[in-house]
Amino acid sequence: MKKTRYVLLGLLQEEELSGYEMKRAIDIRMSFFWQESFGQIYPELNKMIKEGLIDFSNNTSTEKTKREKIRYKITSKGESELKKWMEAENEKDTVRSEFLLKMFLSTDKNAEEMQKHVIKFKEQSQQKLDLFNLFEKQLNQYIGVHNNHRQILSVLNLGIRQAKLYIEWSNEMLEQLDK
């Protein structure tokens, strides 16, 4: 079952957002455990409007684009749908990583290529860690703004730990590949 609608409803329970703002929030806040593309977001927003789960909010003209920015807001029906999903049993979590698949299937013949992949993986993990640390600092400054900031910080803490673990693991792999 697609979960895009629940991601969007969850974000809209905090505040009114445009599709672009939702995509950006997913990319920044949820990047270590969730992804959504614009190709998933906008069709789902249209379905949700037709189903009465969300509605348009105020349209404001932006200085840069001189176009109207469509913002969405959750309806009471959308809040009920989100609550129902929150109460439902979780499906099995899955993780897919092409890098880890390559690492798993590599042999001594691939050591040089794998070293490059590990270096890139480590760099990406460091970038995520830097971003998560920045986001954590910002959230701590505004802990009371939304009633879910404590939960976001808890999940973010897991992301920080995961990024640190990936960096540590990458260092160990680089040592092994050098031998």
N, C-alpha and C positions, 0 to 999 in steps of 0.2 A: 504494500500500500504506500502511495506517495505521501511524504510528510511535508512537502513544500507549504501547503496551506497552514499547517500548524506552526511552522517557523514564522510565517508571515503574521498569523494571528497573534503569536506570542510577542513579536516585536511591536505590533500595533496596540497591544494592551498597555505598553509603556507610554507611547506617544503617537501622534499622527506623523506619518512618514510618506515620502515619495518612493516609487519603485527603486530608484537609484540609491536612495538613503538606506533602504532595506538591504540591497545587495552589498553596499559598503559595510553595513553593520555585520552582516554574515561573514564577509571576507575578513574583517578585522577581529571581531569578537569570537567567532565560532570556527575559525579556520583550522584549528587542530582536530576538530571532530565533525565538522559539517561543511558542505559546499552546496551552493545553488547557483545556477546560471541565470542570466537575464531571460534566456529562452524557456526557463522553467518558471521564473517569477511572474512575468507579465501575463502569460496565458492563465496562470492560476489566479492572479488578481482579477482578471475578467470573469472567470468562473465564479469566484467568490462574490463579486458584485451581483451577478445574476442570481446567486443563491441567497442573497441578503445577509451574508456573513460580514461584509464590509461595505462601506459607502465612501463617496468622495468627501473630502474635507474642503476647507477654503482653498481657492486657487489664488496663488500670489504670483505676480510677475517678478522675475529675477532680473537684476541689473545686467548681468553678463549676457544672457541669452535673449532677453526681451520677449520670452515666451512664457506661457502659463505653466506653472509647475503643479502637476496633479499630486495631491496628497490624499492618503487614504486613512480611514478611521474604522475601528472595529465597532460592530453593532452588538446589541444584546444577544442576538441570535449567534453571532460570531463568538461571543464570550461563552455562551452555552456549549457550542461546538468544541471550543478549546478546553473547557472544563471536562467534557465527556472524554476527550482524548487523553487528558492528563490522568484521569481515573482508570483508563484502560490498561491492560497488561502490555508490557513492552515486547516488541518483536526482537528477535535475535540480532544483536549488533554485529556488523561486519566491517572489516577494515581491508582496504586494497592498497597496496603500495608496489608499484612497478620496480622501484629501487630495491626493496626488500626481496622481491621475487628474483631479481637478477642476482642479488647477493646470495640468496639461498641456492640458486642453480649454478653459481660460478665455480670455477676450478682454478688450479694454479695457472692455467693458460690465460685466464682473464684478470690476473692480479693488477696489471697496469691500468686497465679500464676501470676495474672496481675501485682502485685507489682514487681515480678522478671522480667517480660517483660518490664515494664516501666523503671526499672533500666538499663536493657540492651539497650533499645532504647535511653536513656539519654547518656549512655557511647558512643554509636555509633555516636550520634549527636555531642558529644564533640570531638571525634576523627575527624569527618568531619570538624568541626569548626577549629580545630588546623591545619589540612591539608589545608583548604581553606585560612586561615590567612597566612600560609607559602607561598602558591602559589600566593596570592595577593602581598605579599612583593617582591617575585621574579619578577612577572610581572611588578610591578611599577619600578623596577630597569632597565628593558629592554622595556619600554613602546613603543619605536620607532622601535624596531626590525622588527615587522610584522605590517601591516596596520590594523589588526583586534584586537590588544591587548586592545584597549579601549572598544570594544564590549565585549570581554572576561571578562574584569574587571567589566563591568556592570552586566553581568549575574552572575559572581562570587559574586558580592555584594549581589545579591538576595539569593544565596546559603548561604552566611554568615548570613544574616538576618533570613533565614529559620532555620538554625541550632541553632541560638540563641533562636528563638521562640520555637523550639522543646525542648530545654533544660529548658526554663522557664516553658513551659507547663508540662513537665515531673515532675518538682519540685512541681507544683500545684497538679498533679495527685497523687504523692507519699504522699503528705499531706492528700489528701482526702481518700486514701486507708488506711492510718494509723488510721483513725477515726472509 
